[in-house]
Amino acid sequence: MLVLLDSNIFFSAMIVPRSLPARIINEWLDGRFDLVTCQEQIDEIRRASRNLKFRKDLKPSLVGAMLNNLYDSTVWPHPIPRKHHAADPTDSYLLDLIDAAQPDYAITGDKRAGLLQRDTQGRTKFLTATAFCNQVLRL
């Protein structure tokens, strides 16, 4: 099973270690599913982690470990054709990555970007962290 996690899932997991996003990360690290990402997402996480909004809640060592783990996932190696426009423009690359990689699931908590309202894109099903844990991982 191939899964795409929105960056907000990674941040939630790092900020609240006993949260559902943290459980999802742990399930990935335990090999329960494969993760797909791209350099743009890795750069976004690195850049956002330096934002004052997150700096008080995030330990640099935790961010560094997460970034190293991301490099061990499936990092999409090819340029991603740009053709989608999300309600939140910073999430448009996720829609493009979904078209390219065709993951089974895309997990997000961002209601503002309009990703959850899409329900599906091609073969990819959009789910919240709660729905993914309950319906797919059965945690």
N, C-alpha and C positions, 0 to 999 in steps of 0.2 A: 504494500500500500504506500503510495506516494502522497505526501502532505506538504502544503505550503502554509506557513504561519505568518500572519501579519506581524509587523514589528511590535505592535502594541502587546502581543502575546509574550514576546521576549522580555519587554520592559516590565510587564505585570509579574512575570515569573521571577525576575531579579529583585523586584521591590517587595513582593509578598511571597516568601519561600514556601508557605503552606497553601497557596492558592491553586485553583484548577489549572491555570496556565503553567505553574511550576510542575504540577503532576504531568502535564502534557510533555513538557521539556524532559522530565525524567523518563517517561515512557519512550521518547525518541532516543535518548542516550542509552537506554537499555535495549535498543534494537527492535522495539515493537513496531515501528514504521520507519520509512525512509523520508527524509526531509529534502525539499528542493528550495534553493535560494539563488540569489544572483549577487554579483558584486555591488550593484546599486543598493540592495537591501543591507548588505554588510556595511557599506559606507554610511547609509542612513542611520543605522544603529550606532556606529562609532560617533558620528556627528551629533546625533541627538543626546547621546549619553554625556556629552560635554556641556549641554544646555543647563543653565542655572536651575531650571525647573526640576531636573533629575539629579543633579550633582549631590544634593544633600541626602538623597535616598539610595544612591548607587555607589558601591565600592568599585574603584577602578579595577581591582583584581577580579571581581565578579564579571565585569564587562569584558575584560580581556579573556577570561576563560570561556565566556559565551561566544565571543568572536572566534576564538580558536576552534571551538566545537563546530561552529558554522562552516569553517573551512574544511572540516571533515565530512560535511554533508555533501549532497549533490549540488555543487555550485554550477549553475547553467553556464556553459563555456562559450556560448556563441552570442553575438550581438542579438538583442531582442528587438524584433520589428516593433516600432511604435505606431499603434493604431487605436488605442483606447483612451478615453477621457473619463476619469472617475470624478464624482462630485468633489472629492478632495484631490486636487491635481497631484499631490505627492504620492498618491496611491495608484496612479495610472500605470506605473511600471508593473504593479502586481497583476493587473488584468492582462498585460502583455505577456508576462511570465507564465500565467495560466494557459494562454493560448499556445505558447511554445512548449512547455513541459507537460501539460495535461495531467496535473496531479488529480488524485481521486477526491481530495478535500482541500478547501482553503478555510483556515480558521482565523476569525477576526472578532474583535470586540468593538470595533469602530462603527457605530451606527451612523455617524456623520458622513462617512465616505460613500454610503449607499451600496456597499458590497453585499451586506446581508439581505438587502431588499431584492437583489438579483436572483437569489436562491440558487441558480446554477449558471455556469458558463461552459458551454460544451459539455464534457463529461464530468466537470468539476462541480462539486456541491459545496456551497458556502454554509458554514456552521459557526455558531458561537462556541466558546471553550466548553461551556456546560453541555451543549448538545453533543459535541464531539466526544466528551467523556462518557456521557450517558448512552448514546446511541451506537458509537463505534468502538470505543475502548472498553465500554461496560465497566467503568470504575465506580 
